[in-house]
Amino acid sequence: AAMYPNIILTNRLQPPSIVTNEVCTACDFNLPGKTCLRKLDWVWRGVTFMAKKSDYYHLKKQIESEFVDAGANIQSSKSFLDLPKVEQQSRLKERLKKYSQKAYRRVLDKPITEVREAGICMRENPFYVDTVRSFRDRRYEYKTLNKVWKGKLSEAKASGNSIKIQEAQDMVVVYDSLQLAHKCILNSFYGYVMRKGARWYSMEMAGVVTYTGAKIIQNARLLIERIGKPLELDTDGIWCVLPGSFPENFTFKTIDMKKLTISYPCVMLNVDVAKNNTNDQYQTLVDPIRKTYKSHSECSIEFEVDGPYKAMIIPASKEEGILIKKRYAVFNHDGTLAELKGFEIKRRGELKLIKLFQAELFDKFLHGSTLEECYSAVAAVANRWLDLLDNQGKDIADSELLEYISESSTMSKSLAEYGDQKSCAVTTAKRLADFLGDTMVKDKGLRCQYIVACEPKGTPVSERAVPVAIFGTDPEIMNFYLRKWCKTSSDVGIRLIIDWSYYKQRLHSAIQKVITIPAAMQKVANPVPRVRHPDWLHKKVREKDDTFHQRKLDDMFSPANKDCVLGTKRSVTQDNVEDIEDFGKESRPSEKGPKPIARSYEVNKKQSEREQQETHDVSLQNIDKNVDYRGWLDLKKRKWKVTLETKKKRRLGDLKSSNQIDAHEIY
């Protein structure tokens, strides 16, 4: 609920409150054990040019030896060093940009980030904080009145009084508009302090606000991941899916018999926020004369729960392992669209073909009772728009076709200021100047509406833009300029010059993001076979569908239990040797049948007696000499006898081997 303003209020953030050690040292309240200074982290982000330090000094030395604005009269030109410092910096920066682009194919290097610490004074005059609080409280008043009139609207609808229904509807609109207006103003208090030229400018304060908000959302995500699944992270909120069995709302009866309903997920998140973000150093001025302050804990940062909703449509990225941020469509349980963000349908100037396709598509995701039925419904929409491009719009008029495939862009500068830049808008502006005159493009704000032609072949798309205005002129003029721009002498009808492959590619891309790639990720066969999967996704689908799936080497192993490794090792005999792919896994029951029982008879009688004797000897090894001397002596005698027999056998074995060697030498 207005996260950034509440972060400002909780931590008493305002530009004059950002203090340094020098300011604190000179303060009257700088005493041992002070609690009026609160330390908060923020992230500093710096952007550097690709050029190195040596390149900078080389360019600086080069530009310092040049003259500026040298015309016919050389005496009127100025040396670079005679220019004002601001202009020197501007020209040097522009030279550095061009050099970086030419030498390194890129102007800017990767940003550098560094976590820094800012000190916030808790006793600064709170004029900024008080202003934010007054706007926030007034917005809460309007939100409360909005809820009251919504209740009256429900009562009026139940009674059927049309006058009261109209009055309640009007008041709901009024208070909703007022609270939205105050919300916009509230959010501007954060953006104001980071705008250069602001009277109260503080990049440290803006950094503290954004970093604190980011940590709140990250902690909320960690908590949600333990319960459900986060779907989308916004700047000040989180979209998530919770299990159906998870508690949602609890209703309490108070002493005066009023009901109090709370949202359990909301309370759960707010407890986590209060635990990590409560300001125990918040101080309020009590006595202005004696300068005494009262400390208390403050935390007005709270989550609000919206929903639950029926469905949330999130597109996929065409690249592997990349997520598309801030682009989703949310539907209520009654099928109405609750929120739409980031899609082409909300952008001005986008290809109308894509906008109409998305407008017709989203509510079709609510159809069907299974995934297959849902994707079948949305595939029908995609196939209809693909048919329009495949038959080159033969069933619609030329004007309607131009409306579908045209794009528009508004130029923020005049055409001359763009210089050698290449884009569809610049090409369109130049061609508008060809048949309408240069006066049309001398000012900024020109709206360029264009289509993409297929001629001249082999040229970039930016050089094949044709202004839509040419199709509204006389046929002779239209044919002349179309042949000139397309560099062709053949027929230049609308359907003949349109680059149909370009528009198919644009539509295929939109279908992949919303339909085919999400379907493949949900193990649904491609609902639009005319749109092929990207190569990386096609490989994944083929591996999943392969009946003779080859196992990977890392799938054959699993981490062993530490207690099992450090504990008593299991004796490995010939009968229980495991295969290498079973290493580290839990012992499985043997697939072989029960082992046969083997019995020893007369042939092995002596061997079995010796084994029994050895087992008996092992059990007697712990005989104490002082307690049972005779038993200990018998045990030693048997050991001595076994030792003598072993030595005798070893000597006989050595003798046989030496005889074999001698015989070999004699032979």
C-alpha positions in Angstrom: 0.0 0.0 0.0 2.1 3.0 -1.3 5.3 1.3 -0.4 7.7 4.1 -1.1 5.8 6.8 0.8 5.6 4.5 3.8 9.3 3.7 3.6 9.9 7.5 3.7 7.6 7.9 6.8 9.0 4.9 8.6 12.6 5.9 8.4 11.9 9.7 8.6 13.6 10.1 5.2 13.9 13.6 3.7 16.8 15.3 1.8 17.9 17.6 4.6 18.1 14.5 7.0 20.9 12.9 4.9 24.0 13.9 7.0 27.7 13.2 6.9 30.2 12.6 9.7 31.3 16.2 9.5 27.7 17.4 10.1 27.2 15.1 13.0 30.5 16.2 14.6 29.3 19.8 14.7 25.9 18.9 16.0 24.8 19.9 19.6 23.3 16.4 20.1 26.5 14.6 19.2 27.0 12.8 22.6 28.2 9.3 23.4 25.4 6.7 23.0 23.4 8.9 20.7 20.4 7.3 19.0 19.5 10.1 16.7 21.6 8.8 13.8 20.2 5.9 11.8 22.4 4.1 9.3 20.8 2.6 6.2 22.3 1.0 3.1 21.8 2.0 -0.5 23.3 0.9 -3.8 25.4 3.3 -5.8 25.5 2.6 -9.5 28.0 4.1 -11.9 28.2 3.9 -15.7 31.6 4.2 -17.5 32.6 4.6 -21.1 34.3 1.7 -22.9 37.3 3.9 -23.6 40.3 3.4 -21.3 42.1 6.1 -19.3 44.9 6.3 -21.9 42.3 6.8 -24.6 40.7 9.6 -22.6 44.1 11.5 -22.3 44.8 10.9 -25.9 41.5 12.4 -27.1 41.8 15.3 -24.6 45.2 16.2 -25.9 43.9 15.9 -29.5 40.8 18.1 -29.0 42.8 20.8 -27.0 44.9 21.4 -30.1 41.9 22.0 -32.3 40.0 25.2 -33.2 36.2 25.4 -33.0 33.8 27.0 -35.6 36.6 27.7 -38.1 35.0 29.3 -41.1 36.1 31.6 -43.9 37.5 34.0 -41.4 40.1 32.1 -39.4 40.6 34.9 -36.9 37.0 34.5 -35.7 37.5 30.8 -34.7 38.2 30.0 -31.1 40.7 27.6 -29.6 39.1 24.7 -27.6 40.7 26.0 -24.4 39.0 29.4 -24.8 35.5 27.8 -24.7 33.6 27.7 -21.4 34.2 24.7 -19.2 30.7 23.4 -19.6 31.1 23.4 -23.4 34.5 21.8 -23.2 33.2 18.9 -21.2 30.3 18.5 -23.6 32.5 18.4 -26.6 35.0 16.0 -25.0 32.2 13.7 -23.9 30.8 13.6 -27.4 34.2 12.9 -28.9 34.6 10.1 -26.3 31.3 8.6 -27.3 32.2 8.5 -31.0 35.6 7.0 -30.2 34.1 4.3 -28.0 31.5 3.3 -30.6 34.2 3.2 -33.4 36.9 1.4 -31.4 34.9 -0.9 -29.1 31.6 -1.2 -31.0 29.9 0.0 -27.8 29.7 3.3 -26.0 29.1 2.2 -22.4 30.6 -0.5 -20.3 28.7 -2.7 -17.8 27.5 -0.7 -14.8 29.4 -0.7 -11.6 27.5 -1.2 -8.3 28.6 -0.6 -4.8 26.7 -0.8 -1.5 27.1 2.4 0.5 25.8 3.6 3.8 23.8 6.7 4.4 23.3 8.5 7.8 19.7 9.7 8.5 19.2 12.3 11.2 16.1 11.5 13.3 15.9 15.1 14.7 15.8 17.1 11.5 12.8 19.5 11.0 10.3 17.0 9.5 8.6 19.4 7.0 9.0 16.9 4.1 7.9 13.9 6.1 4.8 15.8 7.4 3.8 16.7 3.9 4.0 13.1 2.8 2.0 11.9 5.8 -0.8 14.5 5.2 -1.2 13.3 1.6 -1.1 9.6 2.7 -3.7 10.1 5.4 -6.0 12.1 3.1 -5.7 9.3 0.5 -6.7 6.7 3.2 -9.8 8.9 4.0 -10.9 8.8 0.4 -10.3 5.0 0.2 -12.4 4.5 3.3 -15.2 6.7 1.9 -14.9 4.8 -1.4 -15.5 1.5 0.5 -18.5 3.1 2.4 -20.2 4.1 -0.9 -19.5 0.8 -2.4 -21.5 -0.7 0.5 -24.3 1.8 -0.1 -24.2 0.9 -3.8 -24.8 -2.8 -2.9 -27.7 -1.8 -0.6 -29.2 0.4 -3.3 -29.0 -2.4 -5.9 -30.7 -4.8 -3.4 -33.5 -2.3 -2.8 -33.9 -1.5 -6.5 -34.0 2.3 -6.0 -32.6 3.8 -9.2 -31.9 7.3 -7.8 -29.8 5.9 -4.9 -28.0 3.6 -7.3 -27.0 6.5 -9.6 -26.0 8.6 -6.6 -23.9 5.8 -5.1 -22.2 5.1 -8.5 -21.3 8.7 -8.9 -19.8 8.9 -5.4 -17.8 5.7 -5.9 -16.3 7.2 -9.1 -15.5 10.5 -7.3 -13.7 9.0 -4.3 -11.9 6.4 -6.4 -10.6 9.2 -8.7 -9.6 11.3 -5.6 -7.6 8.4 -4.0 -5.9 7.7 -7.3 -4.9 11.3 -7.7 -3.4 11.3 -4.2 -1.6 8.1 -5.0 0.1 9.7 -8.0 1.1 12.7 -5.9 2.4 10.4 -3.2 4.6 8.5 -5.6 6.0 11.7 -7.0 7.6 12.6 -3.6 10.1 9.8 -4.2 10.8 10.7 -7.9 11.2 14.4 -7.0 14.2 14.0 -4.8 16.2 12.2 -7.5 15.5 14.7 -10.3 18.4 17.0 -11.1 17.6 20.6 -10.5 15.1 19.8 -7.7 15.2 22.2 -4.8 15.5 19.3 -2.4 17.7 16.9 -4.3 19.2 13.8 -2.6 20.4 10.8 -4.6 21.2 9.0 -1.3 17.6 9.3 -0.1 16.3 7.9 -3.3 18.8 5.1 -3.1 17.8 4.2 0.4 14.1 4.1 -0.6 14.6 1.8 -3.6 17.1 -0.5 -1.8 14.8 -0.9 1.2 11.9 -1.6 -1.0 13.9 -4.2 -3.0 14.9 -6.0 0.2 11.2 -6.1 1.4 10.1 -7.7 -1.9 13.1 -10.2 -1.8 12.2 -11.3 1.7 8.6 -11.6 0.7 9.6 -13.8 -2.2 11.7 -16.1 0.1 8.7 -16.5 2.4 6.3 -17.2 -0.5 8.7 -19.8 -2.0 8.4 -21.8 1.2 4.6 -22.0 0.9 3.6 -21.5 -2.8 5.2 -20.1 -5.9 6.0 -16.5 -6.8 4.9 -15.6 -10.4 5.9 -12.0 -10.9 7.9 -9.4 -8.8 6.8 -5.8 -9.1 8.5 -2.8 -7.7 6.1 -2.7 -4.7 4.3 -6.0 -4.8 4.5 -9.7 -5.6 2.1 -11.9 -7.6 2.0 -15.5 -6.3 0.1 -18.8 -6.3 -0.8 -20.3 -2.9 -2.1 -23.8 -2.3 -5.9 -24.0 -2.1 -5.7 -25.5 1.4 -3.6 -22.6 2.7 -5.6 -20.4 5.2 -6.9 -17.2 3.6 -9.3 -15.2 5.7 -10.1 -15.3 9.4 -13.1 -13.5 11.0 -13.1 -12.4 14.6 -16.0 -11.1 16.7 -15.1 -8.1 18.9 -16.6 -7.2 22.3 -19.2 -4.9 20.6 -20.2 -7.9 18.3 -18.6 -6.3 15.3 -16.8 -8.6 12.9 -13.2 -8.1 12.1 -11.8 -10.0 9.0 -8.1 -10.4 8.4 -6.2 -11.9 5.6 -3.7 -14.5 6.9 -1.2 -14.2 3.9 -1.3 -10.5 4.4 -0.6 -10.7 8.2 2.1 -13.3 7.6 4.0 -10.9 5.2 3.4 -7.9 7.5 4.9 -9.7 10.5 8.1 -10.4 8.4 8.2 -6.7 7.3 7.7 -5.4 10.9 10.5 -7.7 12.1 13.1 -6.5 9.6 12.0 -2.9 8.9 10.8 -1.4 12.2 12.5 1.9 13.1 13.2 1.9 16.8 15.0 5.2 16.6 12.1 7.4 15.4 12.2 10.7 17.4 9.5 13.4 17.8 10.0 16.9 19.1 8.3 17.2 22.5 9.5 20.6 23.9 10.7 23.1 21.2 12.3 25.4 23.9 14.3 22.7 25.7 14.9 20.7 22.5 13.7 17.4 24.1 12.7 14.5 21.9 10.7 11.3 22.5 11.8 8.1 20.9 9.4 5.4 19.7 9.1 2.5 17.2 7.6 3.2 13.8 6.6 0.9 10.9 3.9 2.0 8.6 5.0 -0.3 5.7 2.3 -2.9 5.2 1.2 -5.3 2.5 -2.3 -5.3 1.1 -3.7 -8.5 -0.5 -5.6 -8.2 -3.8 -7.5 -11.2 -5.1 -7.6 -14.1 -5.3 -8.0 -14.0 -9.1 -9.1 -16.6 -11.6 -6.1 -16.6 -13.9 -2.8 -14.8 -14.7 -1.4 -15.0 -18.2 2.4 -14.6 -18.3 4.3 -14.8 -21.7 7.5 -16.7 -22.3 10.8 -15.4 -23.7 12.1 -16.6 -27.1 15.6 -17.0 -25.6 16.4 -19.9 -23.3 16.7 -19.1 -19.6 15.5 -15.4 -19.9 12.3 -14.2 -18.2 10.1 -11.3 -19.5 9.5 -8.8 -16.7 6.4 -6.7 -16.0 4.2 -8.2 -18.7 1.0 -10.0 -17.6 -2.8 -10.1 -17.9 -4.9 -10.9 -14.8 -8.6 -12.0 -14.9 -11.3 -11.9 -12.2 -13.5 -14.8 -11.4 -16.3 -13.3 -13.5 -14.1 -13.2 -16.6 -13.4 -9.5 -16.6 -9.9 -8.2 -17.1 -8.5 -7.0 -13.7 -5.1 -5.8 -14.9 -3.1 -5.7 -18.1 0.6 -4.6 -18.2 3.4 -4.5 -20.6 1.8 -6.0 -23.7 1.7 -4.4 -27.1 -2.0 -3.8 -26.8 -1.2 -1.0 -24.3 1.5 0.7 -26.3 0.9 3.5 -28.7 2.2 3.1 -32.3 2.6 -0.7 -32.1 1.6 -2.9 -35.0 -2.2 -3.0 -34.9 -2.3 -6.5 -36.2 -0.6 -7.6 -32.9 -2.8 -5.4 -30.8 -6.0 -6.8 -32.3 -4.7 -10.4 -32.0 -3.9 -9.9 -28.3 -7.2 -8.1 -27.6 -9.1 -11.2 -29.0 -6.7 -13.7 -27.5 -6.5 -13.1 -23.7 -10.0 -14.0 -22.6 -9.8 -17.3 -24.6 -7.4 -18.6 -22.0 -10.4 -18.9 -19.7 -12.1 -21.4 -22.0 -11.9 -25.2 -21.5 -11.6 -27.4 -18.5 -8.1 -28.9 -19.4 -4.9 -27.5 -20.7 -5.5 -29.1 -24.1 -8.9 -27.5 -24.4 -7.6 -24.1 -23.3 -4.7 -24.1 -25.8 -7.1 -25.3 -28.5 -9.3 -22.2 -27.9 -6.4 -19.8 -28.2 -4.9 -21.7 -31.2 -8.2 -21.0 -33.1 -7.6 -17.2 -32.7 -3.9 -17.6 -33.8 -4.9 -19.6 -36.9 -7.4 -17.1 -38.0 -4.9 -14.2 -38.0 -2.3 -16.5 -39.6 -4.8 -17.2 -42.4 -5.2 -13.4 -42.9 -1.5 -13.1 -43.7 -1.2 -16.4 -45.7 -4.0 -15.3 -48.1 -2.5 -11.7 -48.2 -5.7 -10.1 -46.9 -7.8 -11.0 -49.9 -11.0 -10.9 -47.9 -10.6 -7.4 -46.6 -10.4 -3.9 -48.2 -7.2 -2.1 -48.8 -7.9 0.5 -46.2 -8.6 -2.1 -43.6 -5.4 -4.0 -44.5 -3.3 -0.8 -44.2 -4.8 -0.2 -40.8 -3.9 -3.7 -39.7 -0.2 -3.7 -40.8 0.7 0.0 -40.2 2.9 1.2 -37.4 3.5 4.7 -36.1 6.2 6.5 -34.3 6.4 10.1 -33.1 9.8 11.9 -33.6 11.0 13.7 -30.5 13.3 15.9 -32.5 13.4 17.5 -35.9 14.6 15.4 -38.9 17.8 17.5 -39.2 18.8 16.7 -35.6 18.8 12.9 -36.2 21.7 13.2 -38.7 22.8 9.9 -40.1 20.7 7.8 -37.7 18.8 5.0 -39.4 15.3 3.9 -38.4 11.9 3.3 -39.9 10.7 6.7 -38.5 13.6 8.6 -40.0 13.2 6.9 -43.4 9.4 7.7 -43.3 10.1 11.3 -42.4 12.5 11.7 -45.3 10.0 10.2 -47.8 7.2 12.4 -46.4 9.5 15.4 -47.2 9.9 14.1 -50.8 6.2 14.5 -51.8 4.9 16.9 -49.1 7.8 19.3 -48.8 10.6 20.0 -46.2 8.3 22.2 -44.1 6.5 19.0 -42.9 9.7 17.8 -41.1 11.4 20.9 -39.8 9.7 20.7 -36.4 9.7 18.0 -33.8 6.7 15.9 -32.9 6.1 14.6 -36.4 3.9 11.4 -36.4 5.3 8.9 -38.9 2.9 6.1 -39.9 4.4 3.5 -42.2 4.3 0.0 -43.6 7.3 -2.2 -44.5 7.8 -3.0 -48.2 9.6 -6.0 -49.7 11.6 -3.9 -52.1 14.5 -3.2 -52.6 15.5 -6.8 -51.7 18.5 -7.3 -49.4 18.2 -3.9 -47.7 17.6 -3.5 -44.0 14.0 -3.1 -42.7 14.7 0.6 -41.7 15.3 1.4 -45.4 12.1 -0.2 -46.6 9.6 1.9 -44.7 6.9 3.4 -46.8 4.6 6.2 -45.4 0.9 5.3 -45.4 0.1 8.8 -46.5 1.3 8.0 -50.0 -1.7 5.7 -50.5 -4.1 8.6 -50.1 -2.7 10.6 -53.0 -3.5 10.4 -56.7 -2.6 7.1 -58.4 0.0 8.7 -60.7 1.8 10.4 -57.8 1.5 7.2 -55.7 3.0 5.0 -58.5 5.8 7.4 -59.2 7.0 7.6 -55.6 6.5 3.9 -54.9 8.6 2.9 -57.9 11.2 5.4 -56.8 11.4 4.2 -53.2 11.1 0.5 -54.1 13.5 0.8 -57.1 11.3 -1.2 -59.4 9.6 -0.6 -62.7 6.9 -3.3 -62.2 3.4 -3.0 -60.8 3.4 -1.4 -57.3 0.0 -2.5 -55.9 -0.4 -2.5 -52.2 -0.5 -6.3 -51.8 2.5 -6.7 -54.2 4.9 -4.4 -52.3 4.0 -5.5 -48.8 6.7 -7.6 -47.1 4.4 -10.4 -46.0 7.3 -12.4 -44.5 8.2 -9.6 -42.2 4.6 -9.4 -40.8 4.4 -13.2 -40.5 7.6 -13.1 -38.5 6.1 -10.5 -36.2 2.9 -12.5 -35.7 4.9 -15.7 -35.2 7.0 -14.1 -32.5 3.8 -12.9 -30.7 2.3 -16.4 -30.9 5.5 -18.1 -29.7 5.6 -15.9 -26.6 2.0 -16.3 -25.6 0.9 -19.7 -26.9 3.5 -22.2 -28.3 6.4 -21.9 -25.9 4.2 -21.9 -22.7 2.4 -24.9 -24.1 5.6 -26.8 -24.7 6.7 -26.0 -21.1 3.5 -27.4 -19.9 4.0 -30.6 -21.9 1.2 -29.8 -24.4 1.7 -30.6 -28.1 2.2 -27.5 -30.3 -1.3 -26.1 -30.7 -0.2 -24.0 -33.7 1.9 -26.3 -35.9 2.5 -23.5 -38.5 4.6 -21.7 -35.9 7.7 -23.7 -35.2 9.4 -23.9 -31.8 12.8 -22.2 -31.4 15.8 -24.6 -31.9 16.6 -24.8 -28.2 12.9 -25.6 -27.3 12.6 -28.1 -30.2 15.6 -30.0 -28.8 14.1 -30.1 -25.3 10.7 -31.4 -26.6 12.5 -34.0 -28.6 14.5 -35.2 -25.6 11.3 -35.4 -23.5 9.4 -37.4 -26.1 12.3 -39.8 -26.9 11.4 -43.3 -25.8 15.1 -44.3 -25.9 16.3 -41.5 -23.6 20.0 -41.7 -22.9 20.9 -41.1 -19.3 23.3 -38.4 -18.4 26.4 -39.2 -16.4 25.5 -36.9 -13.5 22.1 -38.6 -13.3 23.8 -41.9 -12.2 25.2 -40.4 -9.0 23.7 -38.8 -6.0 25.3 -37.2 -2.9 26.0 -39.7 -0.2 24.8 -39.2 3.3 27.5 -37.8 5.6 26.6 -40.0 8.5 26.7 -43.0 6.2 30.2 -42.1 5.0 31.7 -41.3 8.4 30.0 -44.1 10.2 30.7 -47.8 10.2 31.6 -48.9 6.7 29.7 -51.8 5.3 31.7 -54.9 4.5 31.8 -55.5 0.8 32.0 -59.1 -0.3 31.7 -60.8 -3.6 28.0 -61.2 -3.2 27.1 -57.5 -2.6 29.3 -55.6 -5.0 27.2 -52.8 -6.6 27.1 -51.4 -10.1 28.7 -48.0 -10.6 25.3 -46.4 -11.5 24.0 -47.5 -8.1 26.8 -45.9 -6.2 25.5 -43.6 -3.4 21.9 -44.8 -3.7 20.0 -46.5 -1.1 20.3 -50.3 -1.2 17.6 -51.9 -3.2 16.2 -55.3 -2.8 18.0 -57.8 -4.9 16.3 -58.7 -8.2 17.7 -62.2 -7.9 15.7 -64.9 -6.3 16.3 -66.4 -2.8 19.8 -67.8 -2.4 20.0 -71.6 -2.1 21.0 -73.1 1.3 24.5 -74.8 1.0 25.4 -77.5 3.5 28.9 -79.0 4.2 29.3 -82.7 4.3 32.2 -85.2 4.9 34.3 -83.7 2.1 34.5 -80.3 3.8 34.3 -81.6 7.3 37.9 -80.8 8.2 37.6 -77.3 6.7 34.4 -76.5 8.6 36.0 -77.8 11.8 39.0 -75.4 11.3 36.6 -72.5 10.6 34.7 -73.3 13.8 38.0 -73.5 15.7 39.1 -70.1 14.3 35.8 -68.6 15.4 36.2 -70.1 18.8 39.8 -68.7 19.0 38.5 -65.2 18.2 36.0 -65.5 21.1 38.9 -66.4 23.5 41.2 -63.6 22.5 40.0 -61.5 25.4 41.0 -64.1 28.1 42.8 -62.4 31.0 46.2 -64.0 31.9 45.9 -63.3 35.6 42.3 -64.7 35.9 42.5 -67.9 33.7 46.2 -68.8 33.1 45.5 -72.3 31.8 43.0 -71.1 29.2 45.3 -68.3 28.1 48.2 -70.8 27.7 46.1 -73.2 25.6 45.1 -70.4 23.4 48.8 -69.4 22.9 49.8 -73.0 22.1 47.2 -73.2 19.4 48.4 -70.0 17.9 52.0 -71.1 18.0 51.1 -74.3 16.3 49.3 -72.4 13.5 52.2 -70.1 13.1 54.7 -73.1 12.7 52.4 -74.7 10.1 52.2 -71.4 8.2 56.0 -71.0 8.2 56.5 -74.6 7.1 54.0 -74.2 4.1 55.8 -71.0 3.1 59.2 -72.7 3.1 57.8 -75.6 1.0 56.3 -73.1 -1.4 59.6 -71.2 -1.8 61.4 -74.5 -2.4 59.1 -75.5 -5.2 59.4 -72.2 -6.9 63.3 -72.3 -6.8 63.2 -75.9 -8.2 61.1 -74.7 -11.1 63.5 -71.9 -11.8 66.5 -74.3 -11.8 64.7 -76.7 -14.1 64.0 -73.9 -16.5 67.7 -72.8 -16.6 68.8 -76.4 -17.1 66.4 -76.8 -20.0 
